[in-house]
C-alpha cells in the first residue's frame, strides 16, 4: 500500500494555530511602538476629511527594512478611508509598488485602471493618462490618496518626473478641487537641490517622517502579539523570544524577527516538539540570511529568478567574488532547460542584469583593463551564493515552476 504522506503530516500536532499571522502581507490591528507615527499621519492628512478638495498633501516616509513603514501606511490609510466613508466622502487609496510598476506611464496606467479596468495598455502618453485620471476623479467626485512604495528605487532609476507630474497637477488646479494627495515610501529618498526645484523641495522636506529601527524591547512586544495569534498557548518559551530579539536587535528589523520565529516554529513541528526552544532559533539563523527576507524577490518575474539561480550556481562553483556575464549566460541556458522555459537573447538578459543591479540584488562592475577584452563582472555582496540558490529554488517550487 502506498503511504499517504499528506495525511501523515495532517495528523501530526503543530505548535501553530495559524501561520497566516506570521506572513509578510499580514497587517495586525495593533502596531506596537508605532502610535506616534500613526498620530503624525492622522494630523497631516485630516484636512482630506475635514475640508476635502481644499488642499492636497505630499508626504515622505523613510526607514530601514522591517521598521513598519508599509504596515503603518496601510493601517493609517485604512482608518482614513473608513473615516471618509462615514462622512460620505469618496476617498480612494491606491498602493503601488514602484519596483513592479517601473515607469511613470505604468504607474499612471495602474491608477487609471483602478477606475477603468479595461483601459488599453498602449496608445497614450503619460500626460494623457494623467489627465484622464483627473477627468475621472472630477466626473465621479472622487479624491485619491496615492501611496508610492519603494519610491527611492524609482527615483534612482527613472528620475523625479513622477513627483513633478503630480506636483504640477496639484499646483495647476488652484481654483479647482485638489483631488490627488501622495505618500512616498522608501529607505532613503533623495531630497536634494539638484533633483528638485526649491518650492517642491521645501514642501517635501517639511513633510518627512523617519521610522527608527526597533529596539530589542519593541521587537519583544511585537513578537508577543504575533505569538498570541499564531501559536498554541505556551508553545513559545520566553527564552526563545529573548534569543530572537538578541539576534534581530542589531538590525532593528521586525520582519527578520518574525521570520526567525516562524522558522523556529517549523523546526519544532519537524521534530514533533510541542515547544519552540531557543536552539531552534539558532538553527533558523544559520539557515536564514536577512537580505532574503524581502518581498522584492517574490515579485520578480520568472526569468529574473532563473537568472539569479544561474548566477548563484556559477558563483558557488567558481568560489569567486565575481564571474563574467558570459559565464552567467552559459549557466542560464541549462537552468531554463531545467525549468522547461525558453531562454531569452543576450540583449534581454543584459537588461535583466541591469534591473537586478538596480534592485540591489546583484553587484556589477567592468572588468579591469588587464583582462583580455572588457566585460561585465557579476557578484553578490550581501547574499551567500548557496543561500540564494536554495532560496530561489524554493521560490520557483512555490510558484509552480
KEGU-114096 format. One record per residue (C-alpha): residue in three letters; residue number from 1; x, y, z. Coordinates in pm, whole numbers. Layout:
<sites>
> ALA,NUM,X,Y,Z
...
</sites>
This chain:
<sites>
> UNK,1,0,0,0
> UNK,2,128,349,-91
> UNK,3,194,562,211
> UNK,4,-12,885,224
> UNK,5,245,1144,329
> UNK,6,-6,1430,319
> UNK,7,-237,1256,565
> UNK,8,66,1173,780
> UNK,9,152,1542,808
> UNK,10,-207,1648,870
> UNK,11,-238,1402,1157
> UNK,12,61,1547,1341
> UNK,13,27,1806,1615
> UNK,14,159,2155,1542
> UNK,15,282,2444,1756
> UNK,16,91,2677,1518
> UNK,17,-269,2785,1541
> UNK,18,-238,2985,1217
> UNK,19,79,3067,1025
> UNK,20,-110,3342,841
> UNK,21,-36,3585,1124
> UNK,22,337,3548,1055
> UNK,23,317,3619,681
> UNK,24,480,3925,527
> UNK,25,144,4054,399
> UNK,26,-42,4041,729
> UNK,27,-107,4380,895
> UNK,28,-223,4339,1258
> UNK,29,-495,4551,1418
> UNK,30,-239,4694,1658
> UNK,31,113,4805,1564
> UNK,32,323,4818,1884
> UNK,33,554,5119,1920
> UNK,34,416,5297,1614
> UNK,35,133,5502,1772
> UNK,36,329,5827,1735
> UNK,37,383,5768,1363
> UNK,38,14,5690,1312
> UNK,39,-79,6007,1504
> UNK,40,156,6217,1288
> UNK,41,-2,6086,968
> UNK,42,-353,6143,1104
> UNK,43,-268,6506,1189
> UNK,44,-110,6565,850
> UNK,45,-394,6421,641
> UNK,46,-700,6516,846
> UNK,47,-775,6800,601
> UNK,48,-865,6537,338
> UNK,49,-1163,6461,563
> UNK,50,-1232,6793,732
> UNK,51,-1217,7001,413
> UNK,52,-1200,6770,108
> UNK,53,-1071,6934,-208
> UNK,54,-933,7241,-32
> UNK,55,-572,7119,-40
> UNK,56,-358,6822,-138
> UNK,57,-88,6662,74
> UNK,58,258,6536,-25
> UNK,59,439,6327,236
> UNK,60,759,6120,258
> UNK,61,812,5816,486
> UNK,62,1167,5684,529
> UNK,63,1324,5399,725
> UNK,64,1525,5078,709
> UNK,65,1378,4743,607
> UNK,66,1147,4597,869
> UNK,67,1073,4921,1056
> UNK,68,700,4910,980
> UNK,69,677,5179,709
> UNK,70,440,4991,480
> UNK,71,237,4835,763
> UNK,72,180,5173,929
> UNK,73,85,5332,598
> UNK,74,-164,5055,521
> UNK,75,-317,5077,869
> UNK,76,-340,5456,856
> UNK,77,-494,5469,507
> UNK,78,-744,5200,607
> UNK,79,-855,5418,901
> UNK,80,-862,5729,679
> UNK,81,-1084,5559,418
> UNK,82,-1322,5440,691
> UNK,83,-1345,5796,831
> UNK,84,-1416,5928,479
> UNK,85,-1685,5664,419
> UNK,86,-1861,5759,742
> UNK,87,-1881,6117,618
> UNK,88,-1984,6036,263
> UNK,89,-1651,6146,112
> UNK,90,-1543,5939,-188
> UNK,91,-1177,5897,-96
> UNK,92,-992,5622,-281
> UNK,93,-646,5485,-194
> UNK,94,-412,5307,-435
> UNK,95,-92,5143,-308
> UNK,96,166,5096,-586
> UNK,97,499,4914,-556
> UNK,98,740,5109,-779
> UNK,99,968,4810,-823
> UNK,100,686,4634,-1006
> UNK,101,547,4936,-1194
> UNK,102,877,5060,-1333
> UNK,103,784,5370,-1534
> UNK,104,575,5684,-1493
> UNK,105,342,5552,-1762
> UNK,106,287,5218,-1585
> UNK,107,216,5393,-1254
> UNK,108,-41,5623,-1413
> UNK,109,-193,5333,-1609
> UNK,110,-225,5131,-1288
> UNK,111,-416,5424,-1131
> UNK,112,-647,5475,-1427
> UNK,113,-728,5104,-1446
> UNK,114,-850,5121,-1088
> UNK,115,-1140,5326,-1226
> UNK,116,-1143,5199,-1587
> UNK,117,-1035,4831,-1566
> UNK,118,-1044,4772,-1942
> UNK,119,-842,5077,-2044
> UNK,120,-591,4970,-2316
> UNK,121,-226,4932,-2222
> UNK,122,-87,5125,-2522
> UNK,123,-170,5427,-2732
> UNK,124,-144,5718,-2488
> UNK,125,131,5928,-2334
> UNK,126,181,5950,-1955
> UNK,127,48,6307,-1964
> UNK,128,-270,6194,-2142
> UNK,129,-326,5912,-1893
> UNK,130,-274,6151,-1601
> UNK,131,-526,6394,-1749
> UNK,132,-778,6110,-1787
> UNK,133,-728,6024,-1419
> UNK,134,-816,6381,-1324
> UNK,135,-1122,6376,-1552
> UNK,136,-1248,6053,-1391
> UNK,137,-1195,6194,-1040
> UNK,138,-1376,6517,-1133
> UNK,139,-1662,6337,-1309
> UNK,140,-1719,6093,-1021
> UNK,141,-1640,6349,-747
> UNK,142,-1367,6129,-602
> UNK,143,-1042,6204,-420
> UNK,144,-727,5993,-449
> UNK,145,-457,5913,-194
> UNK,146,-168,5761,-389
> UNK,147,93,5556,-200
> UNK,148,418,5507,-392
> UNK,149,614,5231,-217
> UNK,150,986,5184,-296
> UNK,151,991,5540,-432
> UNK,152,1366,5571,-372
> UNK,153,1425,5282,-613
> UNK,154,1205,5453,-872
> UNK,155,1381,5792,-840
> UNK,156,1723,5628,-858
> UNK,157,1637,5457,-1186
> UNK,158,1378,5682,-1352
> UNK,159,1435,6024,-1201
> UNK,160,1188,6255,-1029
> UNK,161,950,6319,-1319
> UNK,162,667,6139,-1141
> UNK,163,693,6380,-845
> UNK,164,693,6681,-1076
> UNK,165,399,6550,-1279
> UNK,166,191,6502,-965
> UNK,167,306,6832,-816
> UNK,168,227,7028,-1131
> UNK,169,-110,6855,-1148
> UNK,170,-192,6980,-799
> UNK,171,-45,7330,-848
> UNK,172,-230,7385,-1177
> UNK,173,-565,7332,-1002
> UNK,174,-559,7630,-769
> UNK,175,-919,7721,-849
> UNK,176,-1049,7365,-872
> UNK,177,-1082,7084,-615
> UNK,178,-746,6930,-518
> UNK,179,-815,6563,-580
> UNK,180,-476,6389,-557
> UNK,181,-253,6351,-250
> UNK,182,58,6137,-221
> UNK,183,269,5939,26
> UNK,184,613,5827,-90
> UNK,185,779,5538,97
> UNK,186,1145,5434,79
> UNK,187,1458,5353,273
> UNK,188,1617,5689,193
> UNK,189,1452,5919,-62
> UNK,190,1698,6174,-207
> UNK,191,1568,6524,-139
> UNK,192,1842,6742,-288
> UNK,193,1871,7073,-474
> UNK,194,1999,6904,-789
> UNK,195,1683,6690,-817
> UNK,196,1401,6923,-708
> UNK,197,1319,7291,-752
> UNK,198,1316,7498,-434
> UNK,199,936,7505,-396
> UNK,200,887,7128,-431
> UNK,201,1192,7055,-218
> UNK,202,1070,7284,62
> UNK,203,730,7115,68
> UNK,204,874,6763,77
> UNK,205,1139,6842,339
> UNK,206,869,6977,574
> UNK,207,676,6652,546
> UNK,208,927,6374,616
> UNK,209,852,6106,873
> UNK,210,1154,5894,968
> UNK,211,1097,5545,1112
> UNK,212,1372,5445,1354
> UNK,213,1486,5085,1394
> UNK,214,1303,4879,1654
> UNK,215,1477,4823,1988
> UNK,216,1502,4479,2146
> UNK,217,1216,4574,2381
> UNK,218,997,4680,2089
> UNK,219,1076,4360,1898
> UNK,220,978,4154,2202
> UNK,221,641,4332,2222
> UNK,222,581,4273,1850
> UNK,223,669,3905,1878
> UNK,224,448,3851,2182
> UNK,225,149,3994,1991
> UNK,226,215,3761,1695
> UNK,227,270,3460,1922
> UNK,228,-75,3505,2080
> UNK,229,-234,3493,1734
> UNK,230,-15,3239,1556
> UNK,231,90,2980,1818
> UNK,232,-77,2745,2060
> UNK,233,-72,2868,2418
> UNK,234,262,2802,2587
> UNK,235,428,2680,2267
> UNK,236,696,2954,2257
> UNK,237,930,2990,2553
> UNK,238,1023,3334,2692
> UNK,239,1390,3245,2640
> UNK,240,1313,3176,2273
> UNK,241,1174,3526,2231
> UNK,242,1481,3670,2406
> UNK,243,1716,3491,2166
> UNK,244,1525,3619,1862
> UNK,245,1539,3975,1994
> UNK,246,1912,3949,2066
> UNK,247,1974,3838,1707
> UNK,248,1738,4083,1535
> UNK,249,1803,4391,1752
> UNK,250,2124,4483,1568
> UNK,251,1921,4538,1251
> UNK,252,1608,4659,1433
> UNK,253,1416,4460,1173
> UNK,254,1076,4325,1282
> UNK,255,1034,4137,955
> UNK,256,1354,3941,1021
> UNK,257,1248,3870,1381
> UNK,258,911,3734,1266
> UNK,259,1081,3521,1000
> UNK,260,1309,3369,1266
> UNK,261,1006,3299,1486
> UNK,262,823,3125,1202
> UNK,263,1124,2914,1102
> UNK,264,1185,2814,1463
> UNK,265,822,2702,1486
> UNK,266,863,2496,1168
> UNK,267,1168,2333,1322
> UNK,268,964,2240,1630
> UNK,269,698,2082,1407
> UNK,270,964,1893,1213
> UNK,271,1096,1741,1534
> UNK,272,745,1691,1674
> UNK,273,825,1904,1975
> UNK,274,533,2087,2136
> UNK,275,762,2369,2248
> UNK,276,973,2612,2040
> UNK,277,1308,2609,2218
> UNK,278,1590,2868,2178
> UNK,279,1811,2627,1983
> UNK,280,1554,2620,1702
> UNK,281,1609,2996,1663
> UNK,282,1984,2947,1636
> UNK,283,1930,2687,1364
> UNK,284,1689,2922,1186
> UNK,285,1952,3199,1194
> UNK,286,2208,2966,1038
> UNK,287,1965,2884,756
> UNK,288,1833,3235,701
> UNK,289,2004,3535,550
> UNK,290,1831,3860,646
> UNK,291,1880,4010,298
> UNK,292,1645,3740,166
> UNK,293,1358,3848,393
> UNK,294,1233,4080,124
> UNK,295,912,4089,-77
> UNK,296,1115,4213,-375
> UNK,297,1209,3855,-457
> UNK,298,852,3728,-467
> UNK,299,752,4000,-718
> UNK,300,1036,3923,-960
> UNK,301,935,3778,-1300
> UNK,302,1025,3416,-1374
> UNK,303,1333,3486,-1586
> UNK,304,1478,3722,-1326
> UNK,305,1460,3433,-1079
> UNK,306,1615,3192,-1331
> UNK,307,1897,3439,-1395
> UNK,308,1959,3475,-1021
> UNK,309,1966,3097,-985
> UNK,310,2220,3074,-1268
> UNK,311,2435,3346,-1109
> UNK,312,2427,3179,-767
> UNK,313,2523,2841,-910
> UNK,314,2811,2979,-1116
> UNK,315,2948,3183,-824
> UNK,316,2923,2883,-593
> UNK,317,3105,2663,-843
> UNK,318,3374,2922,-916
> UNK,319,3426,3009,-548
> UNK,320,3499,3361,-667
> UNK,321,3375,3708,-579
> UNK,322,3273,3775,-940
> UNK,323,3203,3582,-1258
> UNK,324,3168,3715,-1610
> UNK,325,2847,3794,-1792
> UNK,326,2929,3517,-2039
> UNK,327,2969,3259,-1762
> UNK,328,2632,3355,-1615
> UNK,329,2467,3323,-1959
> UNK,330,2627,2981,-2006
> UNK,331,2464,2872,-1679
> UNK,332,2133,3046,-1758
> UNK,333,2058,2826,-2061
> UNK,334,2065,2491,-1878
> UNK,335,1868,2649,-1590
> UNK,336,1596,2744,-1841
> UNK,337,1601,2389,-1976
> UNK,338,1572,2251,-1621
> UNK,339,1261,2463,-1564
> UNK,340,1122,2395,-1915
> UNK,341,1137,2757,-2024
> UNK,342,1277,2905,-2346
> UNK,343,1590,3115,-2274
> UNK,344,1596,3475,-2393
> UNK,345,1853,3651,-2608
> UNK,346,2165,3829,-2479
> UNK,347,2018,4181,-2503
> UNK,348,1723,4086,-2285
> UNK,349,1945,3905,-2033
> UNK,350,2167,4213,-2013
> UNK,351,1865,4431,-1932
> UNK,352,1764,4189,-1655
> UNK,353,2114,4205,-1506
> UNK,354,2086,4585,-1500
> UNK,355,1744,4564,-1338
> UNK,356,1862,4321,-1069
> UNK,357,2157,4552,-1002
> UNK,358,1914,4840,-957
> UNK,359,1722,4620,-709
> UNK,360,2049,4594,-505
> UNK,361,2042,4215,-553
> UNK,362,2334,4182,-794
> UNK,363,2663,4372,-796
> UNK,364,2813,4456,-1134
> UNK,365,3138,4620,-1244
> UNK,366,3353,4640,-1554
> UNK,367,3650,4405,-1576
> UNK,368,3994,4559,-1530
> UNK,369,4198,4671,-1828
> UNK,370,4450,4396,-1757
> UNK,371,4198,4130,-1854
> UNK,372,4157,4031,-2217
> UNK,373,3874,4245,-2352
> UNK,374,3620,4434,-2147
> UNK,375,3325,4252,-1993
> UNK,376,3075,4288,-1713
> UNK,377,3156,4110,-1388
> UNK,378,2866,3995,-1172
> UNK,379,2874,3925,-799
> UNK,380,2674,3915,-477
> UNK,381,2786,4145,-197
> UNK,382,2508,4080,54
> UNK,383,2387,3723,-2
> UNK,384,2589,3397,11
> UNK,385,2559,3211,-320
> UNK,386,2445,2883,-162
> UNK,387,2173,3060,39
> UNK,388,2049,3244,-270
> UNK,389,2046,2923,-473
> UNK,390,1828,2742,-218
> UNK,391,1604,3044,-168
> UNK,392,1533,3086,-542
> UNK,393,1475,2713,-586
> UNK,394,1218,2726,-306
> UNK,395,1051,3031,-466
> UNK,396,1031,2851,-801
> UNK,397,871,2548,-636
> UNK,398,617,2770,-457
> UNK,399,539,2942,-785
> UNK,400,469,2615,-961
> UNK,401,795,2604,-1157
</sites>
